[in-house]
Amino acid sequence: MRKPKATVSILEADEAAASLAAYIAEMAEEMAQLAERSELTMLAYFLNLARVEAEFRSRELAAPPPIRSRAGPA
């Protein structure tokens, strides 16, 4: 007999992904600073690129869904 799989709501999954993306952004920022101090310019550039992407995804996933109006055009 199979055990039922635990279900996670979409909201909970998005919150977890947003939290993870924020953490990745923090770590990428710290690593970019280390790379800059060591004059690893290209590596710092790519780490900052990863930071920006992670920050964007974190904000996107944490944002409430848009409210859809049922009213037609005015």
GROMACS elastic network, one bead per residue, 0.5 to 0.9 nm:
[ bonds ]
;  ai    aj funct       b0    kb
    2     5     6  0.87619   500
    4     7     6  0.88176   500
    8    11     6  0.81681   500
    8    12     6  0.62964   500
    8    13     6  0.65053   500
    9    12     6  0.52008   500
    9    13     6  0.62718   500
    9    14     6  0.86221   500
   10    13     6  0.50362   500
   10    14     6  0.60683   500
   10    15     6  0.85317   500
   11    14     6  0.51142   500
   11    15     6  0.61331   500
   11    16     6  0.86250   500
   12    15     6  0.50511   500
   12    16     6  0.61733   500
   12    17     6  0.85878   500
   13    16     6  0.51332   500
   13    17     6  0.61433   500
   13    18     6  0.85333   500
   14    17     6  0.50238   500
   14    18     6  0.59579   500
   14    19     6  0.84788   500
   14    61     6  0.55677   500
   14    62     6  0.69379   500
   15    18     6  0.50478   500
   15    19     6  0.61311   500
   15    20     6  0.85858   500
   15    58     6  0.87620   500
   15    61     6  0.68285   500
   15    62     6  0.61544   500
   16    19     6  0.51221   500
   16    20     6  0.61755   500
   16    21     6  0.85969   500
   17    20     6  0.50315   500
   17    21     6  0.60411   500
   17    22     6  0.85533   500
   17    57     6  0.85880   500
   17    58     6  0.73218   500
   17    61     6  0.71487   500
   17    62     6  0.86825   500
   18    21     6  0.50918   500
   18    22     6  0.61758   500
   18    23     6  0.86602   500
   18    54     6  0.87214   500
   18    55     6  0.88263   500
   18    57     6  0.68470   500
   18    59     6  0.70182   500
   18    60     6  0.78305   500
   18    61     6  0.52977   500
   18    62     6  0.57359   500
   19    22     6  0.51381   500
   19    23     6  0.63048   500
   19    24     6  0.87113   500
   19    58     6  0.67494   500
   19    61     6  0.89634   500
   19    62     6  0.83402   500
   20    23     6  0.50603   500
   20    24     6  0.61958   500
   20    25     6  0.86166   500
   20    54     6  0.87592   500
   20    58     6  0.77988   500
   21    24     6  0.50164   500
   21    25     6  0.61591   500
   21    26     6  0.87172   500
   21    51     6  0.89211   500
   21    53     6  0.86986   500
   21    54     6  0.50066   500
   21    55     6  0.66747   500
   21    56     6  0.86247   500
   21    57     6  0.65429   500
   21    58     6  0.51342   500
   21    59     6  0.88913   500
   22    25     6  0.50349   500
   22    26     6  0.63618   500
   22    27     6  0.87908   500
   22    51     6  0.87642   500
   22    54     6  0.63709   500
   22    55     6  0.59907   500
   22    57     6  0.82977   500
   22    58     6  0.55341   500
   22    59     6  0.84024   500
   23    26     6  0.51284   500
   23    27     6  0.62971   500
   23    28     6  0.85699   500
   23    54     6  0.84417   500
   24    27     6  0.51277   500
   24    28     6  0.59725   500
   24    29     6  0.84813   500
   24    50     6  0.83625   500
   24    51     6  0.71221   500
   24    54     6  0.64104   500
   24    55     6  0.84184   500
   25    28     6  0.51183   500
   25    29     6  0.61226   500
   25    30     6  0.87252   500
   25    48     6  0.86390   500
   25    50     6  0.71619   500
   25    52     6  0.71166   500
   25    53     6  0.79368   500
   25    54     6  0.51531   500
   25    55     6  0.57844   500
   25    58     6  0.86441   500
   26    29     6  0.51741   500
   26    30     6  0.63982   500
   26    31     6  0.87521   500
   26    51     6  0.72479   500
   26    54     6  0.89109   500
   26    55     6  0.87606   500
   27    30     6  0.51542   500
   27    31     6  0.61773   500
   27    32     6  0.85039   500
   27    51     6  0.80803   500
   28    31     6  0.50854   500
   28    32     6  0.59507   500
   28    33     6  0.85760   500
   28    47     6  0.54458   500
   28    48     6  0.66589   500
   28    49     6  0.87912   500
   28    50     6  0.66279   500
   28    51     6  0.53138   500
   28    54     6  0.87925   500
   29    32     6  0.50499   500
   29    33     6  0.62761   500
   29    34     6  0.87435   500
   29    44     6  0.88610   500
   29    47     6  0.69598   500
   29    48     6  0.63730   500
   29    50     6  0.86875   500
   29    51     6  0.60613   500
   30    33     6  0.51956   500
   30    34     6  0.64147   500
   30    35     6  0.87457   500
   31    34     6  0.50093   500
   31    35     6  0.61373   500
   31    36     6  0.85981   500
   31    44     6  0.75486   500
   31    47     6  0.69485   500
   31    48     6  0.87959   500
   32    36     6  0.61117   500
   32    37     6  0.86280   500
   32    40     6  0.88684   500
   32    41     6  0.89598   500
   32    43     6  0.72535   500
   32    45     6  0.73409   500
   32    46     6  0.80957   500
   32    47     6  0.52597   500
   32    48     6  0.60530   500
   32    51     6  0.87274   500
   33    36     6  0.50871   500
   33    37     6  0.62411   500
   33    38     6  0.86812   500
   33    44     6  0.70343   500
   33    48     6  0.89747   500
   34    37     6  0.51808   500
   34    38     6  0.63493   500
   34    39     6  0.87014   500
   34    40     6  0.85252   500
   34    44     6  0.79478   500
   35    38     6  0.51214   500
   35    39     6  0.61736   500
   35    41     6  0.68419   500
   35    42     6  0.86209   500
   35    43     6  0.63623   500
   35    44     6  0.51203   500
   35    45     6  0.88958   500
   35    47     6  0.85887   500
   36    40     6  0.56327   500
   36    41     6  0.59493   500
   36    42     6  0.89590   500
   36    43     6  0.81629   500
   36    44     6  0.56605   500
   36    45     6  0.87079   500
   37    40     6  0.75791   500
   38    41     6  0.82832   500
   39    42     6  0.87567   500
   39    44     6  0.83844   500
   40    43     6  0.54990   500
   40    44     6  0.61264   500
   40    45     6  0.86928   500
   41    44     6  0.51022   500
   41    45     6  0.61685   500
   41    46     6  0.88183   500
   42    46     6  0.63661   500
   42    47     6  0.86350   500
   43    46     6  0.52321   500
   43    47     6  0.61315   500
   43    48     6  0.85540   500
   44    47     6  0.50931   500
   44    48     6  0.60828   500
   44    49     6  0.85175   500
   45    48     6  0.51941   500
   45    49     6  0.62028   500
   45    50     6  0.87344   500
   46    50     6  0.61933   500
   46    51     6  0.85544   500
   47    50     6  0.50047   500
   47    51     6  0.61562   500
   47    52     6  0.87211   500
   48    52     6  0.61988   500
   48    53     6  0.86083   500
   49    52     6  0.52484   500
   49    53     6  0.63224   500
   49    54     6  0.86455   500
   50    53     6  0.51564   500
   50    54     6  0.60769   500
   50    55     6  0.85666   500
   51    54     6  0.51186   500
   51    55     6  0.60845   500
   51    56     6  0.85545   500
   52    55     6  0.51231   500
   52    56     6  0.61424   500
   52    57     6  0.86634   500
   53    56     6  0.50959   500
   53    57     6  0.61966   500
   53    58     6  0.85323   500
   54    57     6  0.51548   500
   54    58     6  0.60045   500
   54    59     6  0.86275   500
   55    58     6  0.50655   500
   55    59     6  0.62443   500
   55    60     6  0.85156   500
   56    59     6  0.53258   500
   56    60     6  0.60694   500
   56    61     6  0.86190   500
   57    61     6  0.59653   500
   57    62     6  0.83678   500
   58    61     6  0.53315   500
   58    62     6  0.60517   500
   58    63     6  0.85758   500
   59    62     6  0.51263   500
   59    63     6  0.60291   500
   60    63     6  0.54274   500
   60    64     6  0.86439   500
   61    64     6  0.80357   500
   63    66     6  0.86076   500
   64    67     6  0.86627   500
   68    71     6  0.89401   500
   69    72     6  0.78631   500
   71    74     6  0.82205   500
